[in-house]
C-alpha cells in the first residue's frame, strides 16, 4: 500500500499509474529504499510537529505534517500561480505572520484519504499471518522456499514502512489551497540575502533547499525522475531522509540488517542445481559485506554527526570519496537481483515437502 504524494492537477490516470508501478517494482526489488523514504518523511513530520508546538499550536499534528510534505497544501500569493509548500515552509510563513496555521482538522485530512489507520492495521495483520505460517513450517521442519523467505524479508520492511506511514493520508488527489494577501516578491525581499538566489524547486527554496529531495543533489538526473516544471506543481516522492537522533538511525539500520541477513536461513536449502546454491550463497555474502562497508563509510564520515542527519550529503557528493557509497550500493543491488532471480528459478523444482500443508492441530488442540 504505497503512500505516494499528491499528484499534480494536470496529471491523468496513466501518469499516476506508471508512477505507482515504478515505486511498486522498486519496493519489490529494493524495499529498503521505500523504507528509507518513509522514515525520512516520518522524521520530517515529527520535526514539523515540534516546530509548530514552539509557535503555540496544539491543532497541528503528525497528519498535518505528512499532508504538507506530500503536497497537500498549495500556496496562492498575489503575484504567482499556486505551488506546493512543505511543512517547514508553512512554519516559516506562520512564524513571519504571513498567514495563520491552516484551518483544516485532522479529521478533514483523513476524509481525503483512501484508507484509515484501521485499514492499515488490518493489512499488517494479513501480512503477519504469512510470516506466522512460515514460522510454523520451520517448527514442523517443513522446507520454506527461497521465494517464501524473500517474501518474509519484504514483509519485515513493509511492517516498518506501515509504522512510518501510519499517519500519512493515502492517495489524496485534491490539495488544499492557502491564499494569502501578500505577494511572493514581498516575501522574498523581506527574507533578505537568503532569498536572492534563483529558485530550483519553488520560490520558497530559501526556507528548505532543493537538496531536501534526493535527486535535487544531482540536477542532471532530476529531469528523468521528478517533476520538471518550475515552480514545482507537485512534491516529489524521493525526499532526502533527514533522520535525527541515534535511535532513529539505529532502528532503520537494524531493519535493513535483518532484511539482508534473513537470506542466510536458506544456506542449506535443496536448490534445483549446485550453481543456484552457489549464486544464492555468494549473493548473501556480497549483500552483507556491502552493508558492512557502507556502515564503515557512514561511521567515518559522521563520527561527530549534527542533530539533523541527512542521508545524501557529504562524501556521497564528492569525487572520488563517493565511490565508498556507489560501489557498495551497486554490489548490494546486484546481489539483491541475484537473490530474486534464484528465488524465482527455484520454483521449477521444489522439494516434495514444500507442498505439504501445515498441521495446525500440532499447535492448537482439537482444531
KAJO-V37056 format. One record per residue. N is the residue number from 1. RES is the residue in one letter. PHI is phi in radians with two decimals (none if undefined). NEAR is the number of other ideal C-beta (glycine too) atoms within 8 Angstrom. Layout:
N;RES;PHI;NEAR  N;RES;PHI;NEAR
//
This chain:
1;X;none;7  2;X;-1.32;8  3;X;-1.78;10  4;X;-1.42;10  5;X;-1.27;10  6;X;-1.14;12  7;X;-1.26;11  8;X;-1.24;8  9;X;-1.14;5  10;X;-1.51;5  11;X;-1.40;8  12;X;-1.65;6  13;X;-1.07;5  14;X;-1.21;6  15;X;-1.08;9  16;X;-1.15;10  17;X;-1.09;8  18;X;-1.22;8  19;X;-1.16;11  20;X;-1.14;10  21;X;-1.12;8  22;X;-1.06;8  23;X;-1.24;12  24;X;-1.16;9  25;X;-1.13;8  26;X;-1.08;10  27;X;-1.17;12  28;X;-1.35;7  29;X;-1.52;9  30;X;-2.45;9  31;X;-1.10;14  32;X;-1.10;9  33;X;-1.19;9  34;X;-1.17;14  35;X;-1.07;15  36;X;-1.13;11  37;X;-1.13;12  38;X;-1.16;13  39;X;-1.12;14  40;X;-1.15;14  41;X;-1.15;15  42;X;-1.11;11  43;X;-1.11;13  44;X;-1.15;15  45;X;-1.12;15  46;X;-1.12;10  47;X;-1.13;13  48;X;-1.12;17  49;X;-1.11;12  50;X;-1.13;8  51;X;-1.10;11  52;X;-1.21;13  53;X;-1.11;10  54;X;-1.13;6  55;X;-1.51;10  56;X;1.54;5  57;X;-1.53;9  58;X;-1.87;5  59;X;-1.46;7  60;X;-1.31;11  61;X;-2.19;9  62;X;-1.04;9  63;X;-1.07;12  64;X;-1.10;16  65;X;-1.09;16  66;X;-1.11;15  67;X;-1.08;13  68;X;-1.17;13  69;X;-1.23;15  70;X;-1.65;15  71;X;1.60;11  72;X;-1.32;12  73;X;-2.02;14  74;X;-1.92;12  75;X;-1.67;13  76;X;-2.00;10  77;X;-1.74;10  78;X;-1.27;8  79;X;-2.20;6  80;X;-2.56;11  81;X;-1.33;5  82;X;-1.09;7  83;X;-2.49;13  84;X;-1.25;14  85;X;-2.21;13  86;X;-1.50;13  87;X;-1.08;14  88;X;-1.17;12  89;X;-1.22;13  90;X;-1.14;16  91;X;-1.03;12  92;X;-1.10;10  93;X;-1.13;13  94;X;-1.23;14  95;X;-1.10;7  96;X;-1.54;8  97;X;1.19;5  98;X;-1.39;8  99;X;-2.77;10  100;X;-1.60;5  101;X;-1.06;11  102;X;-0.84;10  103;X;-1.55;4  104;X;-2.50;7  105;X;-1.48;6  106;X;-1.06;8  107;X;-1.13;6  108;X;-1.18;8  109;X;-1.16;14  110;X;-1.18;10  111;X;-1.16;6  112;X;-1.39;10  113;X;-1.30;11  114;X;-1.63;5  115;X;-2.78;8  116;X;-1.84;7  117;X;-1.15;7  118;X;-1.12;6  119;X;-1.08;8  120;X;-1.16;13  121;X;-1.13;8  122;X;-1.08;8  123;X;-1.08;10  124;X;-1.14;11  125;X;-1.15;8  126;X;-1.12;8  127;X;-1.21;11  128;X;-1.13;10  129;X;-1.12;8  130;X;-1.11;11  131;X;-1.10;10  132;X;-1.05;8  133;X;-1.12;9  134;X;-1.15;12  135;X;-1.11;8  136;X;-1.12;11  137;X;-1.11;11  138;X;-1.14;9  139;X;-1.14;7  140;X;-1.49;9  141;X;1.04;4  142;X;-1.71;10  143;X;-1.17;10  144;X;-1.97;12  145;X;-1.20;12  146;X;-0.99;13  147;X;-1.18;10  148;X;-1.13;9  149;X;-1.16;15  150;X;-1.11;12  151;X;-1.13;9  152;X;-1.05;12  153;X;-1.12;14  154;X;-1.13;12  155;X;-1.09;12  156;X;-1.01;12  157;X;-1.18;14  158;X;-1.09;11  159;X;-1.10;11  160;X;-1.13;12  161;X;-1.13;12  162;X;-1.05;12  163;X;-1.07;7  164;X;-1.15;12  165;X;-1.71;13  166;X;-1.01;8  167;X;-1.80;9  168;X;-1.62;13  169;X;-1.07;14  170;X;-1.83;9  171;X;0.96;9  172;X;-1.29;13  173;X;-2.02;6  174;X;-2.10;5  175;X;-1.36;10  176;X;-1.81;8  177;X;-1.59;8  178;X;-1.85;12  179;X;-1.72;5  180;X;-2.14;11  181;X;-1.57;4  182;X;-2.74;9  183;X;-1.56;9  184;X;-1.14;11  185;X;-1.08;7  186;X;-1.13;8  187;X;-1.08;15  188;X;-1.20;10  189;X;-1.12;7  190;X;-1.21;7  191;X;-1.26;8  192;X;1.47;6  193;X;-1.14;4  194;X;-1.08;6  195;X;-1.79;10  196;X;-1.36;5  197;X;-1.24;6  198;X;-1.08;3  199;X;-1.40;11  200;X;-1.89;8  201;X;-1.76;10  202;X;-2.50;11  203;X;-1.08;10  204;X;-1.61;13  205;X;-1.06;12  206;X;-1.18;10  207;X;-1.56;7  208;X;-2.37;8  209;X;-1.20;7  210;X;-1.03;9  211;X;-1.19;10  212;X;-1.17;10  213;X;-1.90;13  214;X;-0.95;9  215;X;-1.37;12  216;X;-1.18;14  217;X;-1.41;10  218;X;-2.26;7  219;X;-0.96;8  220;X;-1.17;5  221;X;-1.67;8  222;X;-1.06;12  223;X;-1.20;7  224;X;-1.60;4  225;X;-2.13;8  226;X;-1.85;10  227;X;-1.09;8  228;X;-1.99;6  229;X;-1.31;7  230;X;-2.16;7  231;X;-1.19;11  232;X;-0.94;12  233;X;-1.77;10  234;X;-2.66;12  235;X;-1.60;11  236;X;-1.10;12  237;X;-1.54;10  238;X;-1.64;10  239;X;-1.09;13  240;X;-1.23;15  241;X;-1.02;11  242;X;-2.08;13  243;X;-1.44;12  244;X;-2.27;9  245;X;1.58;6  246;X;-1.13;5  247;X;-1.16;6  248;X;-1.14;11  249;X;-1.17;10  250;X;-1.17;8  251;X;-1.09;8  252;X;-1.12;12  253;X;-1.09;9  254;X;-1.11;8  255;X;-1.09;12  256;X;-1.14;11  257;X;-1.12;9  258;X;-1.08;10  259;X;-1.04;13  260;X;-1.31;11  261;X;-1.28;8  262;X;-1.07;11  263;X;-1.12;14  264;X;-1.17;8  265;X;-1.12;7  266;X;-1.68;10  267;X;-1.00;7  268;X;-1.87;3  269;X;-1.16;12  270;X;-1.43;4  271;X;-1.22;11  272;X;-1.04;7  273;X;-2.57;6  274;X;-1.05;6  275;X;-1.10;6  276;X;-1.16;12  277;X;-1.10;10  278;X;-1.14;8  279;X;-1.08;11  280;X;-1.09;16  281;X;-1.14;9  282;X;-1.13;9  283;X;-1.13;14  284;X;-1.05;13  285;X;-1.16;8  286;X;-1.12;12  287;X;-1.08;14  288;X;-1.18;11  289;X;-1.13;9  290;X;-1.12;13  291;X;-1.12;13  292;X;-1.14;8  293;X;-1.10;11  294;X;-1.10;13  295;X;-1.10;9  296;X;-1.11;8  297;X;-1.08;12  298;X;-1.16;8  299;X;-1.13;8  300;X;-1.21;7  301;X;-1.25;8  302;X;-2.08;9  303;X;-1.15;6  304;X;-2.27;3  305;X;-1.19;5  306;X;-1.29;4  307;X;-1.07;3  308;X;-1.70;6  309;X;-1.78;10  310;X;-1.66;9  311;X;-1.17;11  312;X;-1.62;9  313;X;-2.89;9  314;X;0.99;7  315;X;-1.11;10  316;X;-1.18;9  317;X;-1.91;8  318;X;-2.02;8  319;X;-1.55;5  320;X;-1.66;5  321;X;-1.06;7  322;X;-1.17;11  323;X;-1.14;8  324;X;-1.18;11  325;X;-1.77;11  326;X;-1.25;8  327;X;-1.15;9  328;X;-1.07;13  329;X;-1.11;10  330;X;-1.19;8  331;X;-1.14;11  332;X;-1.13;13  333;X;-1.11;9  334;X;-1.12;9  335;X;-1.12;13  336;X;-1.10;12  337;X;-1.12;9  338;X;-1.13;12  339;X;-1.12;15  340;X;-1.14;10  341;X;-1.09;9  342;X;-1.19;14  343;X;-1.05;13  344;X;-1.34;8  345;X;-1.19;9  346;X;-1.20;15  347;X;-1.17;8  348;X;-1.25;5  349;X;-2.64;4  350;X;-1.54;9  351;X;-1.04;6  352;X;-1.04;6  353;X;-1.17;7  354;X;-1.15;10  355;X;-1.69;5  356;X;-1.36;7  357;X;-1.32;3  358;X;-1.19;9  359;X;-1.76;6  360;X;-1.18;8  361;X;-1.14;8  362;X;-1.14;5  363;X;-1.73;6  364;X;-2.13;6  365;X;-1.06;4  366;X;1.12;4  367;X;-1.32;5
//
